[in-house]
Amino acid sequence: MALGGGIFLTQNKKLNGVYMNFISAARATVNLGDRGYVALPVELDWGVDGEVFTVTQADLQKNSRTIFGYDYTDEKLRGIRDLFKNIHTAYFYKLNKNGVVASNTLGSAKYKGVRGNDLKTVVTVNVDDPTKMDVLTYLGTSLVDSQTVLPNTDNLVDTDYVVWKENVIIAESAGFPFTLGSNGDPVEGAEHQEALDALEPYSFNALGCLSTVDVVKSLYAEFTKRLRDQVGVKFQLVLHKKPAVDHEGVISVKNDVTDAENIASAVYWATGATAGCAINKSNTNKKYDGEFTIDTKFSQPQLEAAIDEGEFVFHKVGDEVRVLDDINTFTTFTEDKNSDFSSNQTIRVLDQIANDIAVLFNTKYLGQMPNDRSGQISLWNDITSHHQELQRLRAIEDFKPDDVIVEKGETKKSVVVSDLVTPVNAMAQLYMTVTVM
């Protein structure tokens, strides 16, 4: 990160940037940033190694075979399809980058992984020019490339699937299968750390962790807390069965799935739903419309206990599976941070404010606007305009321009903002008294 950010206790920061605290009030021309961005380290049978790659909803539908090695409708992409139910963009990092590339006598698969073993080249003499050969590449039963060349691999052009070897004579064959491709050794903590390091510069609304290993889940949780609390990067982490984190930035999915190798596969959908949920909406009672079978066998007392423990739970409502309550793992309430902070809708609003005002300050004010009264009034105008837009969207309520105070800080270059907002939450409980006359 080039600039500072995060929370502050005193005005003693060295790096320029935005430092922002959110606390609970004691009880007796600015655009809103887009949502729908996810970061997800994941084990794959095919794909880019050692770097983050971006996939949009359109990319997935049109180019899933070149990106992930499988057609959009393939069983292997159930989780990816679940993820994209509610988002438009994902930043992926392939965890199992120590795999082996499949190959045959003519070429090697473009990427490491077992999917390369499904490649095959078929070579026939061209019917129009017997001095040339037709080289056909199949992935499974699908023809993915066809080239007519003189009988030497130097004449072949590399494709989305195959990198051809140099100076190999091309001979007629009914099929050269690719072999020896593998996904490599089991993924461990080091690969997850490399993935998080690579993803850190990116901006996203939710980070998914598909691991069921407790030490790996702790790694993701500490990464999230550090970026949120020290660097000022606001997003939420979604993982499986880790409610003890006790932090508003971490969502713990209680449910297992019963029809997948990875019992944490509900994290796909929950991560997408978290990232894609609008700031004036809630995922409470949202219908699960994904492709996995989610275990929802919980009694009423178990569901109540899950809420108390800060768990994100799917439960059965008739024939449908729905989200019980859109909450995070924060349960240790204090005077400064009360139960409001356990609501993901509240956190989305606060994160929106933090991210939007940081972008505003860093692009319009940092190093450009004089820190005099006129400059402070300009910042005040922008912040109040931003909040009025939030109020128009019914994400906050009862906002008054006087709730924002902008003043010079303790040094000539610092500015201090005091801000009061009241996030709106969706209705979730109905208490009704009916009087019968």
GILINWO-V712445 format. One record per helix or strand of 3 or more residues. SS is the DSSP state (2 for helix, 1 for strand). FROM is the first residue (numbers start at 1). LEN is the number of residues. Records with the same first field share a line. If there is no record, write none. Layout:
BEGIN
SS = FROM-LEN, FROM-LEN
END
This chain:
BEGIN
1 = 4-3, 17-3, 37-6, 52-5, 89-6, 107-3, 119-7, 132-8, 142-9, 162-3, 173-5, 206-3, 236-5, 250-4, 314-4, 320-4, 404-5, 415-5
2 = 57-12, 75-9, 114-5, 153-3, 189-11, 214-18, 243-3, 266-11, 300-9, 339-4, 344-22, 373-20, 401-3
END
